[in-house]
Amino acid sequence: MAGRSNPSADAAAADKASTAGEAAPVAAGQVHADATRIGAMLAEIARIGPDATGGGISRISFTKDERTAHDLVSGWLKALGFTIKVDAIGNTIAERPGTVPGAPAIGVGSHLDSVPHGGRFDGIVGVVGAVEMARLFVENGVATRHPLRIVIFAGEEGARFGEPCVGSKAVAGNLGNRDLALMKDASGISLADALRAIGFDPRTVPTARWKPSEWAAFLELHIEQARVLEMTETPIGLVDTVSGSTRLRVELTGRADHSGGTPMDVRADALAAAAEVVLAAESLAKDSRNRGARLTVGRLDVHPNSITTIPGRVRFTIDVRDVDSDRQRQLAVEIVRRTRVLADRRGIGVETELIADTSPVVLPIWIREQSSKVCEELGIKYRVMTSGAGHDSQVVNAIVPAGMVFVPSKDGLSHVPGEWTSASDVARGVEVLYALANRLDGLLASLEGMEAGSSSAA
Ligand SMILES: [Zn+2]
């Protein structure tokens, strides 16, 4: 790698031109994230959008609850001296200027929405972690050459509209006005209408697009959502590859009829056919040649859903995830083919629709190498790992080099009320994030030929 950076020396130089404070800058390994503060922030956000029953969180994308959470965190960042902007799709971007005018930003963030009946940590940890990291910079009077931008992406969870990472797709330029009208939730509300209902103008969404020249790097802290870190007693995971997902909506149409009057051999039971598809999906993913792939039927709507009527119509979703892009699409094609064969045999009609498709992404090796060095310097055990879940980072990586840091998930649980990560585990992640942001600030400045601490290079 080009020239080892020295975060503390960089920060010392940068501090000369800083307005952030008089205090001496503090080297990465000497600052400590505050677990109590982190726990308090997590608890406060968890008060927004709680489930009426079950103890989980339903802070659904593009709702008032999601906006309330963004506003709460914006308030914290504003108090730290950040300027706040909300873009056309609802992403919140808070900025603290760097000491070199016009330098591209180092972004850090995640999301605040949840799946229905989800937990308190998925996405939230990355936002709370970014706020705590911001506090470490501010409280220690450490300036950066690059602006720091804390980003809270809107609508990361795809549970409502089928499409995940909507906010990050908008900044990456992967979301058109047509998509906003076509994406509908279970009650038929389009994303465009959902945006209007919370005070946004969907026609302006293209303005949310980021200019690659304005971004130097993006970092995301996230819970692992699996149990590898916990089982191996490793506090930090550094992500090399993020899984992609292909999502399908399937509708099987049979014939609704009386459950008592209709003999078994003349039925066209859409649910019995759907059951075969669910099992076929499971065995396809378990086949050894597909090791690493994951297929899930997570939603099944049965019509008329009555105890005394043969199901005439079933709609369901299929979610195909893989770190191998070709295999991901081949599996999606294969499950559609099998669905047709299974349904044909029963005289059931089939309609399928592709509702979302995101490619797996290999994150830049150089950021991961810098992350490894940071962990080694801090004396923190880490492992390099893939992410089975999708993330905003894989989307923005198309325009800004992105890195991801994982902290352990208790029992590997996620997307359920039992999701849990200790505040001290998050604090360790924040310390890695802080040191990494410092390190990248120094390294990128030397690569970009920035004059150390210069404030006149306009
Ligand atoms: Zn997430």
Boltz pocket constraint, residues with backbone or C-beta under 6 A from the ligand:
constraints:
  - pocket:
      binder: B
      contacts: [[A, 111], [A, 122], [A, 123], [A, 156], [A, 222], [A, 390], [A, 391]]
      max_distance: 6.0
